[in-house]
Amino acid sequence: MTTLILGARKGLRLAHLRMLALLMLAMLAAMVPDRQASASTVLNAASATATSGLSGCNTSQGKALYNCVADVLERMANDVNSVRVGETQRALLTAASKLRAASSKAQALSAITQCQAAIAGALRQVKASPGGNMMVPGWGDDGLASVVGVLAKAARLIQAKG
């Protein structure tokens, strides 16, 4: 009889250990950050920094303005590196490269417009998904709206001062 009771206690202990392990696993999973939330936070922070950087470009004109805006876009691309939004980075870096090569207002605006179109397309995909929060591989999430805002400000600046 004692063997039966000891065996039952051992089985009960194993059940408790399994339950404890499951509970700890659930707690650990809750502590893992949500990639969408962190991507949005990083994109919004990078956009805020870029917006203030564009304010510094306000005193420049022509080629100096294009280079200043290119610097801001490159810095923004580097700021979003931590969330691995490669397509967003490539679009920003391509725009920066084209701005540096631009010799006219039309070329500079074209560089910004192409970048806006690429990022706005990804933003449309995010908004069209069920719930409006689908992860678009390589693009990030709804933090893209703030990136589009920075590009719009850059285009207005180039239009006015270019």
C-alpha positions in Angstrom: 0.0 0.0 0.0 2.8 2.4 0.8 4.3 1.8 -2.6 1.0 2.8 -4.2 0.8 6.0 -2.2 4.4 6.9 -2.9 3.8 6.3 -6.7 0.7 8.5 -6.6 2.7 11.3 -4.8 5.5 11.1 -7.4 2.9 11.4 -10.2 1.3 14.4 -8.5 4.7 16.0 -8.1 5.4 15.6 -11.8 2.1 17.1 -12.7 2.8 20.1 -10.5 6.3 20.5 -12.1 4.7 20.4 -15.5 2.2 23.0 -14.5 4.9 25.2 -13.0 7.0 24.9 -16.2 4.0 25.8 -18.3 3.3 28.8 -16.1 6.9 30.0 -16.3 6.9 29.6 -20.1 3.8 31.7 -20.3 5.3 34.4 -18.2 8.5 34.4 -20.3 6.5 34.7 -23.5 4.6 37.7 -22.1 7.9 39.4 -21.5 9.1 39.1 -25.1 8.6 42.5 -26.8 6.1 42.7 -29.6 8.0 43.3 -32.8 5.3 45.5 -34.3 5.2 47.7 -31.3 8.9 48.1 -31.2 9.2 48.8 -34.9 6.5 51.5 -34.6 8.3 53.0 -31.7 11.7 53.0 -33.5 10.2 54.4 -36.7 8.4 57.1 -34.9 11.5 58.1 -32.9 13.6 58.1 -36.1 11.0 60.3 -37.8 11.0 62.8 -34.9 14.8 63.1 -35.1 14.6 63.5 -38.9 11.9 66.2 -38.6 14.2 68.2 -36.3 17.1 67.5 -38.7 15.1 68.9 -41.6 14.5 72.1 -39.6 18.3 72.5 -39.6 18.3 72.3 -43.4 15.9 75.3 -43.6 18.8 77.7 -44.1 20.3 75.9 -47.1 19.4 76.2 -50.7 20.1 74.3 -53.9 22.8 71.6 -53.8 23.6 72.3 -50.2 19.9 71.7 -49.3 19.9 68.4 -51.2 23.0 67.3 -49.4 21.5 68.3 -46.0 18.3 66.4 -46.7 20.3 63.4 -47.9 22.2 63.5 -44.6 19.0 63.5 -42.6 17.6 60.5 -44.6 20.8 58.6 -44.2 20.7 59.2 -40.4 17.1 58.1 -40.4 18.0 54.9 -42.2 20.7 54.2 -39.7 18.2 54.9 -36.8 15.8 52.3 -38.0 18.5 49.6 -38.4 17.7 48.0 -35.1 14.2 46.8 -36.2 15.4 45.3 -39.4 13.1 47.1 -41.9 15.4 46.5 -44.8 13.1 47.8 -47.5 12.5 51.0 -45.6 16.2 51.5 -45.2 16.9 50.8 -48.8 14.3 53.3 -49.9 15.7 56.0 -47.7 19.3 55.3 -48.7 18.4 55.3 -52.4 16.6 58.6 -52.0 19.7 60.0 -50.1 22.0 58.8 -52.9 19.7 60.3 -55.6 19.6 63.6 -53.7 23.3 63.8 -53.6 23.5 63.2 -57.3 20.6 65.7 -58.0 21.6 68.9 -59.9 18.1 70.4 -60.1 15.0 70.8 -58.0 13.1 68.4 -60.3 15.7 65.6 -59.8 15.7 66.2 -56.0 11.9 66.1 -55.8 11.9 63.0 -58.0 14.2 61.2 -55.5 11.9 62.1 -52.6 8.7 61.2 -54.6 10.1 57.8 -55.5 10.9 57.0 -51.8 7.4 58.3 -50.8 5.8 56.0 -53.3 7.6 52.9 -52.1 6.9 53.6 -48.4 3.3 54.7 -49.1 2.7 51.5 -51.0 3.8 49.4 -48.0 1.6 51.6 -45.7 -1.4 50.9 -48.0 -0.7 47.1 -47.6 -0.6 47.5 -43.9 -3.8 49.4 -43.8 -5.6 47.0 -46.2 -4.8 44.0 -44.0 -7.4 42.7 -41.6 -7.2 44.8 -38.4 -4.8 47.2 -40.1 -1.7 45.8 -38.4 -0.3 43.1 -40.6 3.4 42.8 -40.6 4.6 43.5 -44.2 7.9 41.6 -44.4 10.8 44.0 -44.5 8.7 47.1 -44.1 7.7 47.4 -40.5 4.3 48.5 -39.4 2.1 51.5 -39.0 5.1 53.6 -37.9 5.6 54.0 -41.7 3.1 56.9 -41.5 5.6 59.0 -39.6 8.3 58.2 -42.2 5.9 59.4 -45.0 5.4 62.6 -43.0 9.1 63.2 -42.9 9.4 62.7 -46.7 6.5 65.1 -47.2 8.2 67.7 -45.2 11.4 67.1 -47.1 9.5 67.6 -50.4 7.9 70.8 -49.2 11.3 72.1 -48.1 12.9 71.3 -51.5 9.9 72.8 -53.3 10.2 76.0 -51.4 14.0 76.4 -51.1 15.4 74.1 -53.8 
